Amino acid sequence: MNTRRSTIFLLACLGVLLTGCAAPTPVGQGAAVEGSPSTEESEEALIARALAIHDRVLTLDTHADTPLRMIEPGFDMAERHDPRETGSKLDYPRMKEGGLDAVFFAAFVAQDIRNDEGNEKAKALALQMIDAVIASTQQNADIAGLALNPEDAYELEKAGKRAIYLGIENGYPLGDDVANVELYYNKGVRYITLVHSSNNDLADSATDDDGPEHEGISPLGEAVVREMNRLGMMVDVSHGNDDVFYDAIALSKAPIIASHSNARAVTDHKRNMSDDMLRLMAENGGVVQLTMLSSYLTDIPDNPERDAAMKELRATMKPAGQMTQDERAAMRQAMNAVEAKYPNPSANVQHVVDHIDHIVKIAGIDHVGIGCDFDGGGGIDGVFDASEVMNITIELVRRGYTEAEIRKIWGGNLMRVFRDVQAVAQQLQADNPA
């Protein structure tokens, strides 16, 4: 991997990675692989050591909404895009620059009318995005490959290629037909986020303005979880309310994941996970993947003018799948104008590792990972897009994490869960052959 080392040295010198406050006490627990940090170690030496570790470990991001970009006419994943101009946060060149080896591309479908017509439209959009991802890996087979199993990422890394996994964010495209779980699995989907920002037929959202509908996971959602277990598909509880989490823990015969969630004790947001949930996640054998949304990472002051302007703008927008290229460009320009007029302060890399520190303290080093949510709102100071993800490793090294621990955080923990989910599926299929 070729990381932009000179850029990182410059960022460090400019203080992008440092906020001027004292770093929390290191929580690393293992024996250092590449030498321990020393009071004599210069900043340049620390960064060089961190980048060497970053190069050696498999780096996996479990959540990017990039498929919405990939169905835009003319969008090419093999081209480097400027995030300030286009809003795009991830493409193959920037994955390489950031030393990001693997990513789960989530086919996100926003919640709409819950009837046969709405379900079919959602399914068609999800399949369009999935097909776009598959086509991209085929068209760029020299630099990327579709991954279906944990070992695929390691093989593609050895070949110098990016590993592309598939997920679905929001169970809405399943409609009321459990058989669709197998359809998506056969297309390559390896996790489903049960719900998004509004309740659906499977489960309750943490952020639905009308409150809970099913008191957690519905009977249909229970059948979906059982089918996901049978097939070897990871159950993702991010965006679900607390009852969804507890129901999933009780229902699933395999460990579960939260593909992009943070720690509620550090930032009190209902999308984040309480300490009780973190402890149960450890008992379950699952993993919580840290995400790069400022409002989940640190307390953001109320900004009612911005909220009102964004709400008004969204009310005039078509669903993403129905927009023309010009309409998407106009929408991004309008949203950028709102952001410029009513800016929110951004979280930084130290906030990210504050959450990692806390999850390690409560759940243990084996139950935390990274899910940036690029192209879905993710992007902070120091990790604005995929080209900067190595800055997380630099801060982990600065806090005293060892190479073995960083390897777990950056992909090892998720891959362990992935293997466990597949093992449970194999046993279920052996016990109940078709």
Helices and strands as residue ranges (DSSP letters): H 5-14, H 43-56, E 60-64, H 67-70, H 83-86, H 92-98, E 102-108, H 116-139, E 144-146, H 150-158, E 162-169, G 172-174, H 179-187, E 189-193, H 219-231, E 234-236, H 242-251, E 257-258, H 275-284, E 287-290, H 294-297, H 304-315, G 320-322, H 325-341, H 349-363, G 365-367, E 368-370, G 386-388, H 390-399, H 403-407, I 408-412, H 413-431
